[in-house]
Amino acid sequence: MPWQTLNFSKWTREVLRAAILGATYFLAACLAVRYTRFEGGVALIWIASAFLFADLRYRPDQSWVSRSLACGVGGLLATTFFGLGLDAALPLSVINITEALGCAILIRKFRPVAGNFSSLTELGALILIAGLVMPVLTAFPAAYVAHKVAGVPYWPNWIAWFAGHALGSLTVVPFLSLAIGGDIAGWARQARSREWVEAAILLSSVMAISVVVFAQERLPLLFLPFVPMMLAVFRMGRLGAAASLLLLTIVGTALTLEGHGPVSLIRGGTGLKVQFFQFYLVIAMLMALPAAAELKRRKKLYSRLQQSSALYKVIADRTGDIILAVQLDGTIEYASPSLRTIGGYDPKEMRGRNARVIIFPEDIALVAERQALAIANPDQTFMAEFRAPRASGELGWFESHGRAIVDEGGQVTGTVNIIREVSDRKAKELDLARAAETDPLTGLANRRSLLTSFDRAIHQTGGKGTPGCLAVFDLDHFKRINDAFGHDAGDEVIKGFAEALRSGVRTSDVVARLGGEEFAALLIGADVEQAHKICERLRQEFGCKEFAFGDHRVAHVTVSAGLAAISVTDDSLDLVLKTADVALYRAKDAGRDRLAIAA
């Protein structure tokens, strides 16, 4: 059946891939135990486990068993025929496979998504797990096996195992990861001819200089290969770092084992020289790979920055709002073109100036407070409404939404602010507020506004001095006006008294229409004698006023008033109004057209 054939084909391909990996593992193990074992112990350089570890990192879990078994068989054969023999082959093979499995499991747990060591975090995980933890843990049983089987010293072999396995992973795994992860193939597909030539020149330089350095024994030129290696890192990124490190490892290892190179200047046996060479390769790795990872990170950051910059520019150029980037001290770093349209200022000329120059002085403190809040809370956006003069001198209302700008180190460097003109909205709000506190017929304050003024007068005295007096006025026989001349005539009388009341008090006083034909005057700071003179003069002048209506008819309207002093202990407008009303009723009862003072 087709599905059975398909399954068999998948199984065959998996077995073939596992066999190829096992053969590669066997070859790497043979080279290691054949050429880097000294004094009968474990190999000083071991890259076989790195092949298995790098492969497992990118394979599904169900394929791990077959690949581990294939590599285990390869290691078993290599140790049996070229290493410590059959007695040590099985335990050492198990330890090697355990090391590779442990590295793959821990790396996957720490970094579930493979980034091919494009970040310092992933590279740090590789160094920690494959370069330290797993080699340390497996060195204990491996050194014990070597000690028991071959009678070699325990601790020298512990060090040899740890150094050889750590170095093998750190030098080979990055290159293998780039190959298995598709980075090398991706680069090859996208690279232009110039980049191919540049890569060939750089890597050839690394190889040539490495050969020159390690083929001679007269001068300690170990630093020399670092020059082309770092050039390859800066031009080719992670691929240049991994390839250069691999070339340096191959050339240096081969010539060092042959007794050539600056390492031969060290006094001591071959094992000591190889271990020093391993230390040298670790330094090379720590120079190349972190630099490549950081360059990759910065390249991504730069790409995102370019995208953000392009998007920011489009938004800034097209939006009708003003965009300001402001430094911590308030200096304008950027101003969008809309600043000219809305405010009349040249954006280029405003850069380098303090934002305070375009804020109304009385509102600077509020804007500075919101700026400080945005800086202290980078994850939040803060809004401020303020007034600002245009270049013409005209004052407008603006609404700003500000948020902190944070650099890659997490430090706040300033704020970005989107500013929208809200003059029309504020005018409507002011009109609504004024309407809510104004009598529509007379334009005087209403009862609500009078209450606000009363509370302010009490608050300003602070419990000392004289808050003032409250006078209540009522038009006499007002119903007769409406009945005789109509409601329009009554409205004219009400407006006439409102105007007389407004002009008859001081500019600091507050006059209000309480409703119908009843009015009030808050005479702020006036004592009873002063208030009496003001109200009495007002009453007499209004009584002499003539109102002309249709058919040449004329009417005189009088007004009665009640006056009450406000005490510093009074905390209720209603209470004072009641007191003034009592005096008003006394004036009415006494015949109207008169003023009465509350007892």
C-alpha atoms as one frame of an Amber mdcrd trajectory, in Angstrom:
protein
   0.000   0.000   0.000   1.221   3.579  -0.638   1.284   4.607   3.021   3.327
   1.517   3.945   5.797   2.303   1.194   6.026   5.896   2.428   6.698   4.800
   6.020   9.360   2.347   4.876  10.991   5.099   2.844  11.075   7.461   5.854
  12.537   4.722   8.015  15.187   3.948   5.414  16.178   7.606   5.118  16.411
   7.924   8.892  18.617   4.829   9.161  20.837   6.164   6.389  21.195   9.565
   8.060  21.951   7.926  11.401  24.581   5.712   9.719  26.252   8.735   8.080
  26.305  10.558  11.421  27.693   7.456  13.131  30.429   7.118  10.487  31.349
  10.798  10.945  31.441  10.299  14.691  33.642   7.193  14.255  36.095   9.059
  12.013  36.361  12.023  14.405  36.811   9.658  17.359  39.488   7.652  15.558
  41.502  10.773  14.740  41.230  11.970  18.336  42.273   8.723  20.067  44.906
   7.973  17.419  46.730  11.318  17.449  45.889  13.154  20.707  46.333  10.421
  23.353  49.538  10.806  25.310  50.847   8.723  28.184  48.075   6.154  27.639
  45.192   8.280  28.871  42.143   9.885  27.293  42.311  12.039  24.152  43.349
  15.641  24.672  41.223  16.897  21.774  37.710  15.499  21.275  35.270  16.802
  18.663  33.207  13.644  18.051  30.555  14.485  20.687  30.172  17.940  19.148
  28.872  16.348  15.914  26.164  14.437  17.787  25.252  17.396  20.017  24.933
  19.821  17.071  22.863  17.315  15.097  20.437  16.540  17.932  19.887  20.260
  18.536  18.024  20.513  15.229  16.376  17.081  14.994  12.973  15.874  16.272
  13.065  13.908  19.523  11.951  10.645  17.865  15.179  10.504  15.834  17.477
  10.895  18.838  17.597   7.186  19.691  18.790   5.975  16.279  21.386   8.735
  15.962  22.671   8.207  19.504  22.962   4.462  18.958  24.835   4.960  15.674
  27.306   7.348  17.327  27.600   5.042  20.317  28.637   2.177  18.044  31.136
   4.466  16.284  32.676   5.510  19.592  32.744   1.919  20.805  34.705   0.785
  17.736  37.113   3.728  17.836  37.976   3.181  21.523  38.291  -0.573  21.037
  40.711  -0.443  18.096  42.574   2.827  18.645  42.025   3.801  22.267  41.959
   2.200  25.713  40.633  -1.094  24.382  37.507  -3.178  24.720  37.261  -2.922
  28.518  36.968   0.855  28.408  35.048   1.086  25.136  31.498   0.546  26.421
  31.599   2.808  29.516  33.427   5.606  27.655  31.003   5.351  24.741  28.040
   5.657  27.131  29.673   8.647  28.854  30.316  10.386  25.516  26.764   9.857
  24.283  25.386  10.987  27.657  27.416  14.182  27.368  26.046  14.984  23.899
  22.463  14.146  24.938  22.792  16.251  28.097  24.053  19.251  26.112  21.195
  18.960  23.584  18.528  18.585  26.275  19.794  21.495  28.393  20.278  23.817
  25.413  16.745  23.066  24.189  15.307  23.683  27.627  17.218  26.921  28.020
  16.694  28.115  24.411  13.708  26.224  22.871  14.058  28.043  19.534  17.470
  27.690  17.909  18.952  31.025  16.950  22.222  29.569  15.659  24.085  31.547
  18.316  22.942  34.913  17.006  22.733  36.336  20.524  25.050  36.602  23.495
  22.439  34.778  25.594  22.467  31.682  23.383  26.246  31.784  23.111  26.490
  32.101  26.883  24.257  29.048  27.228  26.586  27.092  24.895  29.664  28.086
  26.899  27.990  27.276  30.208  26.452  23.929  29.199  28.794  22.476  26.565
  31.943  24.224  27.715  31.587  23.777  31.455  28.715  21.826  33.022  28.610
  18.659  30.912  32.410  18.286  30.468  32.870  18.690  34.229  30.171  16.124
  35.066  31.345  13.509  32.544  35.032  13.995  33.385  34.574  12.251  36.750
  33.406   8.835  35.456  35.621   9.049  32.357  38.801   9.676  34.369  37.828
   6.836  36.699  37.443   4.410  33.763  40.814   5.450  32.328  42.439   5.108
  35.734  41.022   1.622  36.356  41.558   0.230  32.844  44.930   1.746  31.946
  46.286   2.633  35.367  46.845   6.258  34.365  46.648   9.081  36.977  43.086
  10.197  37.738  43.317  14.009  37.891  45.536  14.590  34.835  43.030  12.571
  32.815  40.103  14.438  34.415  41.690  17.689  33.222  42.452  16.222  29.793
  38.872  15.025  29.348  37.352  18.296  30.507  39.619  20.470  28.343  39.370
  18.287  25.260  35.580  17.942  25.315  34.903  21.573  26.235  37.202  22.831
  23.486  35.769  20.407  20.937  32.234  21.649  21.514  33.092  25.337  21.602
  35.143  25.279  18.404  33.077  22.899  16.257  29.439  23.287  17.370  29.011
  26.908  16.114  30.140  25.994  12.601  28.031  22.811  12.547  25.012  24.771
  13.835  25.338  27.290  11.034  25.555  24.439   8.536  22.669  22.353   9.919
  20.530  25.409  10.662  20.786  26.587   7.064  22.747  29.806   7.660  25.645
  28.779   5.436  23.330  27.658   2.636  21.279  30.823   3.030  24.383  32.995
   2.827  25.581  31.084  -0.256  22.246  31.670  -2.023  22.076  35.366  -1.259
  25.754  36.350  -1.456  26.818  38.428  -4.435  30.003  37.790  -6.380  31.820
  40.502  -4.470  30.898  38.867  -1.162  32.117  35.473  -2.399  35.463  36.995
  -3.364  35.725  38.843  -0.060  34.938  35.684   1.928  37.491  33.681  -0.040
  40.181  36.305   0.553  39.449  36.603   4.281  39.301  32.868   4.991  42.341
  32.233   2.809  44.165  34.887   4.808  43.180  33.174   8.058  44.470  29.837
   6.756  47.638  31.264   5.216  48.621  33.254   8.291  47.773  30.279  10.539
  50.064  28.077   8.428  52.855  30.660   8.574  52.504  31.055  12.344  52.259
  27.355  13.228  54.829  26.138  10.692  57.695  27.946  12.447  59.119  27.598
  15.942  61.289  30.695  16.265  58.826  33.486  17.142  55.744  33.497  19.490
  53.342  34.807  16.838  50.178  33.284  18.268  48.447  36.657  18.187  48.902
  37.096  14.430  45.935  34.945  13.218  43.592  37.056  15.311  43.916  39.942
  12.828  42.369  38.241   9.752  40.015  36.293  12.029  38.499  39.490  13.448
  38.313  41.009   9.954  36.327  37.943   8.908  34.080  38.403  11.952  33.317
  42.018  11.106  32.746  41.350   7.411  31.039  37.935   7.517  29.523  37.830
  11.008  28.909  34.470  12.661  29.896  32.562   9.530  33.270  34.319   9.446
  33.804  33.674  13.156  32.908  29.983  12.998  34.833  29.299   9.777  37.933
  31.195  10.957  37.900  29.418  14.287  37.530  26.043  12.576  40.409  26.760
  10.169  42.616  27.967  13.012  41.788  24.827  14.999  42.526  22.444  12.098
  45.796  24.105  11.022  47.018  24.753  14.544  46.157  21.288  15.835  47.773
  19.475  12.907  51.038  21.415  13.054  51.183  21.464  16.854  50.851  17.673
  16.987  53.721  17.487  14.490  55.876  19.488  16.875  55.744  22.779  14.974
  54.475  26.209  15.887  55.050  28.698  18.718  53.618  26.207  21.230  56.779
  24.106  20.775  58.705  26.891  22.539  57.040  25.794  25.794  59.149  23.525
  27.934  57.389  20.285  28.733  55.826  17.245  27.145  53.499  17.107  24.180
  50.454  16.830  26.441  51.289  20.129  28.148  51.806  21.820  24.794  48.491
  20.527  23.454  46.700  21.727  26.575  48.243  25.187  26.189  47.128  25.172
  22.548  43.631  24.339  23.755  43.728  27.336  26.072  44.821  29.463  23.106
  41.840  28.261  21.069  39.490  29.081  23.941  40.803  32.658  23.913  40.294
  32.807  20.133  36.744  31.525  20.540  35.983  34.068  23.272  37.206  36.824
  20.955  35.423  35.753  17.784  32.040  34.267  18.723  30.834  36.907  21.238
  31.870  39.653  18.814  29.960  37.923  16.006  26.883  37.450  18.201  26.955
  41.087  19.265  27.359  42.222  15.666  24.361  40.104  14.691  22.317  41.599
  17.508  23.317  45.113  16.519  22.547  44.393  12.880  19.042  43.313  13.862
  18.725  46.344  16.116  19.924  48.631  13.340  17.477  47.051  10.898  14.602
  47.573  13.336  15.842  51.095  13.956  15.880  51.816  10.239  12.346  50.479
   9.887  11.185  52.466  12.905  12.952  55.553  11.635  11.293  55.271   8.222
   7.902  54.693   9.822   8.505  57.526  12.286   9.456  59.892   9.469   6.368
  59.013   7.429   4.137  59.524  10.457   5.886  62.740  11.440   5.664  64.151
   7.903   2.040  63.170   7.326   0.385  63.605  10.695  -1.444  66.775  11.572
  -0.163  66.592  15.156   3.115  68.002  16.424   5.758  65.430  17.381   8.513
  66.588  19.730  11.465  64.532  20.945  12.733  66.197  24.112  15.903  65.438
  26.059  15.984  65.024  29.836  16.812  68.702  30.374  13.919  69.812  28.158
  16.001  70.537  25.045  14.099  69.907  21.822  15.914  67.228  19.835  13.375
  66.850  17.047  10.307  68.774  15.917   7.982  67.553  13.183   7.062  69.751
  10.201   3.558  70.283  11.606   5.069  72.645  14.186   5.329  75.219  11.422
   1.742  74.659  10.279   0.161  74.787  13.733   2.475  77.033  15.728   4.207
  79.071  13.062   7.672  78.042  14.265  10.480  76.706  12.065  11.143  73.120
  13.271  14.864  73.338  12.456  15.269  76.558  14.424  13.509  75.050  17.449
  15.988  72.155  17.718  18.451  72.794  20.503  16.133  75.214  22.307  14.329
  74.438  25.539  10.671  73.464  25.184   9.760  76.023  27.860   9.966  78.795
  25.244   6.792  77.553  23.535   4.745  76.985  26.716   2.666  79.624  28.470
   4.590  80.559  31.664   1.727  79.693  34.016   1.549  76.142  32.560   5.288
  75.313  32.576   5.136  73.734  36.049   2.318  71.368  35.000   4.126  70.267
  31.823   7.396  69.788  33.736   5.572  67.640  36.311   4.116  65.366  33.613
   7.522  65.200  31.924   9.067  64.036  35.207   6.333  61.394  35.634   6.986
  60.042  32.127  10.717  59.813  32.850  10.102  58.059  36.179   7.589  55.610
  34.646   8.941  54.563  31.218   6.141  52.047  30.612   3.354  54.605  30.912
   2.051  57.502  28.841   1.166  60.793  30.530  -1.154  63.529  29.284  -0.992
  67.256  29.913  -3.172  70.155  28.735  -1.419  73.485  28.476  -1.512  76.825
  26.743   1.160  77.840  24.258   1.679  81.024  22.259   1.950  80.756  18.501
   4.669  82.645  16.674   2.034  85.346  15.994   1.491  85.776  19.744  -1.978
  84.221  19.700  -2.545  81.841  22.617  -3.829  78.339  21.944  -4.708  75.252
  23.962  -2.791  72.010  23.358  -2.950  68.409  24.594   0.299  66.428  24.879
   0.752  62.672  25.282   4.316  61.952  26.397   6.258  58.729  26.856   9.867
  58.071  27.846  12.556  57.152  25.303  14.639  54.230  26.628  18.033  53.245
  25.186  19.331  49.679  24.789  20.765  49.790  28.314  17.356  50.544  29.822
  18.233  54.173  30.617  15.747  56.964  29.909  17.238  59.529  27.517  14.237
  61.791  27.065  10.600  61.755  26.001   8.658  61.735  22.774   5.493  63.828
  22.795   2.549  63.908  20.414   0.892  67.294  20.710  -2.558  68.101  19.341
  -4.230  71.491  19.301  -7.470  71.487  21.294  -8.317  75.190  21.221 -11.768
  74.600  19.715 -12.554  71.906  22.241 -11.371  74.037  25.167 -13.470  76.952
  23.899 -16.520  74.713  23.816 -15.695  73.389  27.273 -15.344  76.920  28.588
 -18.644  77.883  26.959 -20.337  74.868  28.532 -18.789  75.627  31.912 -19.831
  79.229  31.624 -23.346  78.194  30.609 -23.535  75.818  33.551 -22.780  78.710
  35.906 -24.623  81.511  34.104 -28.252  82.556  33.976 -29.203  82.459  30.273
 -31.581  85.443  30.379 -29.465  87.981  32.250 -25.899  86.656  31.866 -25.479
  86.865  35.631 -24.077  84.047  37.704 -26.555  81.387  38.769 -27.015  79.824
  42.189 -24.282  77.212  41.517 -21.723  79.875  40.608 -22.735  81.951  43.635
 -22.031  78.933  45.855 -18.529  78.610  44.390 -17.825  82.297  45.002 -19.192
  82.046  48.538 -16.930  79.101  49.371 -13.941  80.920  47.892 -14.683  84.034
  49.977 -14.878  81.972  53.169 -11.677  80.100  52.282  -9.700  83.272  51.526
 -10.429  84.796  54.911  -8.865  81.774  56.602 -11.084  82.204  59.648  -9.995
  85.817  60.114 -11.375  89.178  58.978 -14.773  89.854  57.427 -15.930  87.598
  54.577 -18.500  90.201  53.544 -22.282  90.483  53.305 -25.002  88.827  51.265
 -27.942  90.855  49.897 -31.105  89.302  48.474 -33.347  91.351  46.132 -36.907
  90.704  45.006 -38.821  92.808  42.438 -42.031  94.174  43.956 -45.357  93.195
  42.384 -43.579  91.544  39.479 -46.645  89.410  38.641 -48.559  92.575  37.822
 -45.970  93.484  35.185 -46.400  90.113  33.504 -50.171  90.332  33.680 -50.393
  93.914  32.457 -47.665  94.020  29.827 -46.890  90.382  29.044 -43.992  88.064
  29.786 -41.719  89.777  27.290 -42.085  92.965  29.260 -41.368  91.010  32.430
 -38.137  89.707  30.872 -37.135  93.266  30.009 -37.649  94.307  33.638 -35.580
  91.372  34.876 -32.760  92.216  32.443 -33.006  95.863  33.441 -32.562  95.068
  37.107 -29.718  92.649  36.298 -27.882  95.449  34.525 -28.563  97.861  37.388
 -27.317  95.263  39.878 -24.186  94.569  37.859 -23.294  98.236  37.518 -24.326
  99.173  41.051 -21.839  96.938  42.930 -18.060  96.855  43.012 -16.003  94.901
  40.458 -14.902  92.460  43.194 -18.501  91.592  44.103 -20.559  88.735  42.650
 -24.157  89.173  41.521 -26.486  86.296  40.657 -30.035  85.520  39.672 -31.474
  82.961  42.053 -34.596  82.356  39.979 -37.698  84.237  38.811 -37.508  87.804
  40.015 -35.130  87.047  42.899 -31.483  88.140  42.852 -28.491  88.088  45.185
 -25.308  90.092  45.607 -22.227  88.746  47.416 -20.439  91.840  48.657 -17.000
  90.405  49.369 -15.118  91.949  52.285 -17.778  94.632  52.911 -19.073  95.288
  56.409 -22.769  95.895  57.093 -22.480  99.689  56.833 -20.717  99.563  53.456
 -23.136  96.930  52.145 -26.103  98.973  53.331 -24.921 102.035  51.392 -24.379
 100.039  48.209 -27.751  98.273  48.355 -29.682 101.355  49.361 -28.245 103.410
  46.521 -29.032 100.574  44.108 -32.599 100.274  45.382 -33.307 103.998  45.074
 -31.766 104.361  41.599 -33.686 101.397  40.253 -36.931 102.728  41.694 -36.510
 105.867  39.606 -35.945 103.950  36.399 -38.726 104.002  33.783 -39.626 101.022
  31.588 -41.419 101.947  28.339 -43.674  99.307  26.768 -46.052  99.236  23.830
 -48.793 101.885  23.376 -46.441 104.413  25.038 -47.115 102.952  28.422 -44.491
 103.496  31.127 -43.947 101.508  34.287 -41.895 102.022  37.437 -40.738  98.932
  39.299 -39.440  98.923  42.843 -37.327  96.350  44.620 -37.136  95.102  48.184
 -33.896  93.802  49.727 -32.674  91.853  52.720 -29.100  92.139  53.942 -27.170
  89.658  56.120 -23.601  89.794  57.338 -21.497  86.676  56.683 -19.735  85.331
  59.726 -16.383  83.485  59.560 -18.203  80.563  61.190 -20.747  80.371  58.383
 -19.953  77.428  56.151 -23.244  77.181  54.259 -24.621  79.521  51.607 -28.141
  78.215  52.267 -27.889  79.269  55.901 -26.879  82.848  54.993 -29.541  82.988
  52.275 -32.203  82.021  54.780 -31.024  84.760  57.110 -31.106  87.331  54.277
 -34.543  86.027  53.178 -35.930  86.634  56.652 -34.773  90.259  56.389 -36.264
  90.478  52.868 -39.681  89.311  54.081 -39.556  91.922  56.828 -38.950  94.583
  54.181 -41.909  93.324  52.153 -44.143  93.127  55.177 -43.201  96.711  56.011
 -44.588  97.916  52.678 -41.978  96.940  50.097 -39.516  99.223  48.273 -37.188
  99.191  51.237 -34.103  97.449  52.654 -34.024  95.434  55.885 -30.936  94.227
  57.725 -30.935  90.838  59.428 -30.658  91.007  63.177
